[in-house]
Amino acid sequence: MHIIRGNEPETYKEFKDRIIDLMHDAENKMPNAVISMTLTEDPPPRFSVIPFRKGKIAVVSMISDLPHPEDLLIHAVGYSGSYQVTEALPVAYSKNWPDSQRTPGICLLTLFKKKKSIDYETFLHRWHNSHTPLSLKIHPLWHYNRNVVDSWVIAASEEWDGIVEEHFRKRQHLTNPFIFFGNPLTMWYHMIQVYADTNSFLDYHTIEPYLVQEYIMKST
């Protein structure tokens, strides 16, 4: 997985167009690769229970037999790191739309680091065995792509321990708290549950959540 950030003068459209061009170039140079990405297309809602970041970002996922696929992106403006990850899909959609077409629905992209006061095994245990089932129980998730960062491919990469992409069928399933956390009778209890559980394994001061869209550029 690779992170590319937008620069301040870029509009969201300019950023998206730039990343799409990079992906087409990667497709041409890696004909056997599987390539997908999530990226910010629009500003996040002004008011939200989720503290969305306003910056522009793209996370590119590549499965390739090319020895160093990061070489295709490393010189891009805003390149911020490449990571070898272990992917898990606790719940997954069935893709029935063409490659390069925007994935239906909306996605919450979250980058985070391990809580400093716990060891790595505890971090993984709480994330996988407590937080994942709680998220599946509470949130109307359509597709959940959970990535453990195993190593930084480039030494100067930003330091992240987890990259998660949570997909929802409709935008309001993520942005409306009465849907995201449940009905008014249970919403506040669920919010407290999720906060307490999340705070038990990740560093809240460094978490970066973004409202993004997904594009599967090349699925086979």
C-alpha positions in Angstrom: 0.0 0.0 0.0 1.2 3.5 -0.8 0.2 6.9 0.5 0.1 10.0 -1.6 -1.0 13.4 -0.2 -2.4 16.4 -2.0 -0.7 19.8 -1.8 -2.4 22.9 -0.6 -2.9 24.7 -3.9 -4.6 21.7 -5.5 -8.3 21.4 -5.7 -9.9 18.1 -4.9 -10.6 17.6 -8.7 -7.0 18.4 -9.6 -5.8 16.0 -7.0 -8.1 13.2 -8.2 -7.1 13.8 -11.9 -3.4 13.6 -10.9 -3.8 10.4 -9.0 -6.0 8.8 -11.8 -3.2 9.7 -14.3 -0.6 8.0 -12.0 -2.8 4.9 -11.9 -3.2 4.7 -15.6 0.6 4.9 -15.9 1.0 2.2 -13.3 -1.5 0.0 -15.2 0.5 0.4 -18.4 3.8 -0.5 -16.7 2.4 -3.4 -14.6 -0.1 -5.3 -17.0 -0.4 -8.2 -14.5 -0.9 -6.2 -11.4 -4.1 -5.7 -9.3 -4.5 -2.0 -8.5 -7.1 -0.2 -6.4 -7.2 3.0 -4.5 -9.2 5.1 -2.1 -9.0 8.9 -2.3 -10.6 12.1 -1.2 -12.9 13.5 -3.9 -14.7 16.2 -1.9 -14.4 18.1 1.4 -15.8 16.2 4.4 -19.0 17.4 6.1 -18.6 20.5 8.2 -20.3 18.9 11.1 -19.8 15.2 11.9 -19.4 12.9 14.9 -16.4 11.5 13.0 -13.5 13.9 13.1 -12.8 13.7 9.3 -9.5 15.3 8.2 -9.8 18.0 5.5 -6.6 17.1 3.7 -6.4 15.4 0.3 -5.1 11.8 0.4 -4.9 8.7 -1.7 -4.0 5.2 -0.6 -3.0 2.9 -3.5 -3.1 -0.9 -3.1 -1.0 -2.9 -5.5 -0.5 -6.7 -5.9 2.3 -7.1 -8.4 5.1 -9.4 -9.4 7.2 -6.2 -10.0 10.1 -6.2 -7.5 9.7 -2.6 -6.5 6.2 -1.2 -7.5 6.8 1.8 -5.3 9.3 3.0 -7.9 6.3 4.0 -10.0 5.0 6.4 -7.3 8.0 7.5 -5.3 8.6 10.6 -7.3 4.9 11.7 -7.2 4.2 15.0 -5.5 3.0 14.2 -2.0 4.4 10.7 -1.9 4.4 9.8 1.8 5.3 6.1 2.1 5.0 2.5 0.9 4.1 -0.5 3.2 4.0 -4.2 3.0 0.7 -5.2 4.7 -1.4 -8.2 5.7 -4.9 -7.8 4.4 -8.1 -9.3 5.9 -11.7 -8.9 4.8 -14.0 -9.7 7.7 -16.9 -8.8 5.4 -16.6 -8.3 1.7 -18.8 -7.1 -1.2 -19.3 -8.9 -4.5 -17.9 -6.7 -7.2 -20.3 -6.4 -10.1 -19.2 -3.1 -11.6 -16.5 -2.4 -14.3 -12.9 -1.7 -13.5 -12.0 2.0 -13.2 -15.6 2.9 -12.3 -16.1 4.3 -8.8 -17.2 1.7 -6.3 -20.8 2.3 -5.2 -21.4 3.9 -1.8 -18.8 5.7 0.4 -15.7 4.7 2.4 -14.1 5.7 5.7 -10.3 5.5 5.4 -8.5 5.4 8.7 -4.7 5.5 9.4 -3.6 4.9 12.9 -0.7 3.9 15.3 -0.5 1.5 18.2 -1.3 2.8 21.6 2.1 3.4 23.2 1.2 1.9 26.6 0.5 -1.6 25.2 2.7 -4.2 23.5 2.3 -5.2 19.8 0.6 -8.5 20.5 -2.0 -6.8 22.7 -2.6 -4.2 20.0 -3.3 -6.9 17.4 -5.5 -8.9 19.8 -7.7 -6.0 20.8 -7.9 -4.7 17.2 -8.8 -8.1 15.6 -10.7 -9.8 18.4 -12.5 -7.0 20.1 -12.8 -4.0 17.8 -13.5 -5.8 14.5 -16.5 -7.9 15.8 -17.8 -4.8 17.6 -17.6 -2.7 14.4 -19.4 -5.5 12.5 -22.1 -5.6 15.1 -22.8 -1.9 15.4 -22.0 -0.3 12.0 -23.8 -1.1 8.7 -20.6 -2.2 7.0 -20.8 -3.4 3.5 -17.0 -4.1 3.0 -14.3 -4.0 5.6 -10.7 -4.0 4.4 -8.3 -4.4 7.4 -4.6 -4.0 6.8 -1.8 -4.6 9.3 1.4 -2.8 8.4 4.1 -5.4 8.5 7.0 -3.3 7.3 7.8 0.0 5.7 9.1 -0.5 2.2 10.8 2.9 2.2 12.6 3.9 5.3 11.3 7.5 5.2 7.7 6.3 5.1 5.2 7.8 7.5 4.9 5.6 10.6 1.6 3.8 10.6 0.6 0.4 12.2 -2.9 0.1 10.6 -4.7 1.1 7.5 -8.4 0.4 7.4 -11.0 1.0 4.7 -14.6 0.6 5.8 -17.3 0.7 3.1 -21.0 1.6 3.4 -23.7 1.2 0.7 -24.9 4.8 1.1 -23.3 8.0 2.2 -25.8 8.5 5.0 -24.9 5.1 6.5 -21.6 6.7 7.5 -22.5 10.4 8.0 -25.8 10.0 9.8 -25.0 9.0 13.4 -28.5 7.5 13.9 -27.6 5.0 11.2 -23.8 4.7 11.8 -24.2 4.1 15.6 -27.8 2.8 15.6 -31.2 4.2 16.6 -31.7 7.0 19.2 -32.2 4.5 22.0 -28.9 2.8 21.5 -26.7 5.4 19.7 -25.1 7.0 22.7 -24.3 3.7 24.3 -22.8 2.4 21.1 -20.7 5.6 20.8 -19.3 5.1 24.2 -18.6 1.4 23.5 -16.8 2.2 20.2 -14.7 5.0 21.8 -13.7 2.9 24.8 -12.8 -0.1 22.6 -10.9 2.0 20.1 -9.0 3.9 22.7 -7.8 0.6 24.2 -5.5 -0.2 21.3 -4.7 2.8 19.2 -3.2 6.3 19.7 -6.1 8.7 19.5 -3.8 11.7 19.1 -2.4 10.5 15.8 -5.5 8.9 14.2 -6.4 10.2 10.7 -9.9 9.5 9.4 -10.9 10.5 5.8 -14.1 10.5 3.8 -13.0 8.8 0.5 -14.2 7.0 -2.6 -12.8 3.7 -3.9 -11.7 2.9 -7.5 -10.7 -0.6 -8.5 -8.5 0.3 -11.4 -7.5 -3.3 -12.4 -9.1 -6.3 -10.7 -7.3 -9.1 -12.7 
